[in-house]
Amino acid sequence: MLTKKQRDLLEFIHKRVQKDGVPPSFDEMKEALDLRSKSGIHRLITALEERGFIRRLAHRARAIEVVKLPDSLGEMKTGFTPKLIDGGKPDGPAPTAARKIDSSQSQQLPLIGRIAAGIPMEAIADDAQQVTVPAQMLSGQGQHYALEVKGDSMINAGINEGDIVVIRETNTAENGDIVVAQIEGYEATLKRFKRMGDVVALEAANPAYETRMLPIGHVKVQGRLVGLIRSY
């Protein structure tokens, strides 16, 4: 039996993973549950882990895997699949622990360059490379492409340097979406999007980086994060 706070937190984590492919940060959990400190989140996370509803993953920044859901939240679901997979990074040996991707249920996407999760920089185009992703990771709407992450500004959203992010092309975003944003026509960066009137906030998921506030006309959304691929 879960307490209301435990259930609310589990539901919040599950919905965020389903939407973004990565779990929320502890700060986001604290705000969502209206708690005063992150210590309360740590206690709830520990309780959910002890009861077998979640599993904390070693060597990943604040990565949480939803193992099961109570009946009141629907059928049991496990892991980040299909949002997060291991392997698939081109030009490198496949790790022995990586899960295999069924070629009959996968798709090749162009790895078009590198995207900054840090100080904005130009995306480096290189459409000669391809990356294989599960078909389930794709939304079925619009075109998709992949980018290699450079920098650590999104580390608390579970996005590390060297990860491959899968992006669905779109020029619109909802508040809270992680997007590829083009700034002033040439810089490209991966950040969480929030619009406040005529101003756009591009938020990092690392306290070492400041939120960038820009006029709406200076920011162009080029895609939304739908998946993440990691090699070890």
C-alpha positions in Angstrom: 0.0 0.0 0.0 1.4 3.4 -1.0 0.8 6.7 0.7 -0.8 9.5 -1.3 2.6 11.3 -1.6 4.3 8.1 -2.7 1.6 7.4 -5.3 1.7 11.0 -6.6 5.5 10.9 -7.0 5.4 7.5 -8.8 2.7 8.8 -11.2 4.7 12.0 -11.8 7.9 10.1 -12.6 6.0 7.6 -14.8 4.3 10.4 -16.8 7.5 12.3 -17.3 9.4 9.2 -18.5 6.6 8.4 -20.9 6.5 12.0 -22.2 10.2 12.9 -22.4 12.1 9.6 -22.2 13.9 10.7 -19.1 12.9 11.0 -15.4 12.4 14.4 -13.8 15.0 16.1 -11.6 14.7 16.1 -7.8 13.9 19.8 -8.0 11.1 19.1 -10.4 9.8 16.4 -8.1 9.9 18.7 -5.1 7.9 21.4 -7.0 5.4 18.9 -8.3 4.7 17.5 -4.9 4.9 21.0 -3.2 7.5 19.9 -0.7 9.9 22.3 1.0 13.1 20.3 0.6 14.6 17.6 -1.5 15.1 15.4 1.6 11.4 14.6 1.5 11.8 13.4 -2.1 14.8 11.2 -1.1 12.6 9.6 1.5 9.8 9.0 -1.0 12.2 7.6 -3.6 13.7 5.2 -1.0 10.3 4.0 0.1 9.2 3.4 -3.5 12.5 1.5 -4.2 12.0 -0.6 -1.1 8.5 -1.6 -2.2 9.8 -2.5 -5.7 8.0 0.2 -7.7 11.2 1.9 -8.9 14.9 1.1 -9.3 17.7 3.6 -9.2 20.3 3.0 -11.9 24.0 3.1 -11.0 26.4 5.4 -12.9 23.6 7.5 -14.4 22.8 11.0 -13.2 19.6 10.7 -11.1 18.3 8.0 -13.4 15.2 6.2 -12.1 13.5 3.1 -13.7 9.8 2.5 -13.1 9.6 -1.2 -12.5 5.8 -1.5 -11.9 2.7 0.6 -11.2 -0.1 0.0 -8.8 -3.4 -1.1 -10.2 -4.8 2.3 -9.8 -2.3 3.7 -12.3 -2.8 1.1 -14.9 -1.0 -2.0 -16.1 2.5 -2.8 -15.0 5.2 -1.2 -17.1 9.0 -1.7 -16.9 12.0 0.3 -17.7 12.6 3.2 -20.0 11.8 1.0 -23.1 11.1 2.2 -25.7 12.3 5.6 -24.7 15.9 4.7 -23.5 18.0 2.0 -25.0 21.6 1.0 -24.7 23.9 0.8 -27.7 23.3 2.0 -31.2 26.0 4.6 -31.3 27.8 4.4 -34.7 31.5 3.8 -35.3 32.2 1.9 -32.1 32.2 -1.7 -30.8 28.9 -2.9 -29.4 29.1 -3.3 -25.6 28.5 -6.9 -24.5 25.8 -5.8 -22.1 23.8 -3.8 -24.6 20.4 -4.9 -25.6 20.0 -6.1 -29.2 17.7 -4.1 -31.5 15.5 -6.3 -33.8 16.3 -5.0 -37.3 12.7 -5.8 -38.4 11.4 -3.4 -35.8 14.1 -0.7 -36.1 14.7 2.3 -38.3 17.8 4.1 -39.5 18.0 7.8 -38.7 20.5 10.4 -39.8 23.0 11.4 -37.2 23.2 14.9 -38.4 25.8 16.3 -35.9 26.4 17.4 -32.4 24.1 19.4 -30.2 25.3 21.5 -27.2 24.0 20.7 -23.8 26.0 23.6 -22.4 27.1 26.8 -24.1 25.1 27.0 -27.3 27.1 26.2 -30.4 26.4 25.4 -34.0 25.1 21.9 -34.8 27.7 20.2 -36.9 26.1 18.6 -40.0 27.3 15.2 -41.0 24.6 13.3 -42.8 27.0 10.4 -43.8 26.4 8.6 -40.5 23.3 6.7 -39.5 22.0 5.4 -36.1 19.6 2.5 -35.6 16.6 3.1 -33.2 13.6 1.0 -32.3 10.5 1.9 -34.3 8.6 2.2 -31.1 10.7 5.2 -30.1 9.4 7.2 -33.0 6.1 9.0 -32.7 4.8 8.1 -36.1 4.3 11.8 -36.9 6.8 13.9 -38.8 10.4 13.3 -39.5 13.0 12.3 -36.9 16.8 12.7 -36.6 19.5 12.0 -34.1 22.2 14.2 -32.5 25.2 13.5 -30.3 25.1 15.5 -27.0 28.1 17.6 -26.1 28.3 19.1 -22.6 26.6 18.5 -19.3 24.0 21.1 -18.8 21.1 18.6 -19.0 22.7 16.0 -16.8 20.1 16.3 -14.1 17.5 15.3 -16.7 19.4 12.1 -17.3 21.1 13.4 -20.5 24.9 12.9 -20.5 27.7 14.0 -22.8 28.1 11.4 -25.6 24.4 10.3 -25.5 22.5 10.2 -28.7 19.2 12.0 -28.6 16.3 11.2 -30.9 14.5 14.3 -32.0 11.1 14.7 -33.7 11.0 17.6 -36.1 8.6 20.3 -35.0 8.5 24.1 -34.8 6.2 24.2 -31.7 6.7 23.2 -28.1 4.8 23.0 -24.8 6.2 24.4 -21.6 8.5 21.8 -20.1 9.4 20.1 -23.3 13.1 19.4 -24.0 13.8 20.9 -27.4 16.5 21.6 -29.9 16.4 25.4 -30.0 18.1 27.6 -32.6 19.1 30.9 -31.1 19.4 34.0 -33.3 19.5 32.0 -36.5 22.7 30.1 -36.0 23.4 28.7 -32.4 21.7 25.4 -31.5 21.3 24.0 -28.0 19.3 21.3 -26.2 17.3 22.8 -23.3 14.0 22.7 -21.5 11.5 25.2 -23.1 9.3 27.6 -21.3 7.4 30.5 -22.8 6.4 33.5 -20.7 4.5 36.0 -22.8 6.9 37.4 -25.4 10.0 35.8 -23.7 11.3 32.3 -23.9 13.3 30.7 -21.1 15.8 28.0 -22.1 16.4 26.1 -18.9 19.4 23.9 -18.2 19.1 20.8 -15.9 22.4 21.6 -14.1 22.7 24.4 -11.5 26.1 25.3 -12.9 24.3 26.9 -15.9 22.0 29.9 -15.9 18.6 30.0 -17.6 18.8 32.0 -20.9 15.9 34.5 -21.3 15.4 35.5 -24.9 12.7 37.4 -26.9 10.4 35.0 -28.6 11.6 36.1 -32.1 15.2 35.1 -31.3 14.4 31.4 -30.6 13.3 28.9 -33.2 12.2 25.4 -32.1 13.7 22.8 -34.4 12.5 19.6 -32.7 11.4 17.9 -29.5 13.2 15.1 -27.6 11.5 11.8 -27.9 14.2 9.3 -27.1 17.7 8.7 -25.8 20.4 6.1 -26.8 23.4 5.4 -24.6 26.5 3.3 -25.2 28.8 2.0 -22.5 
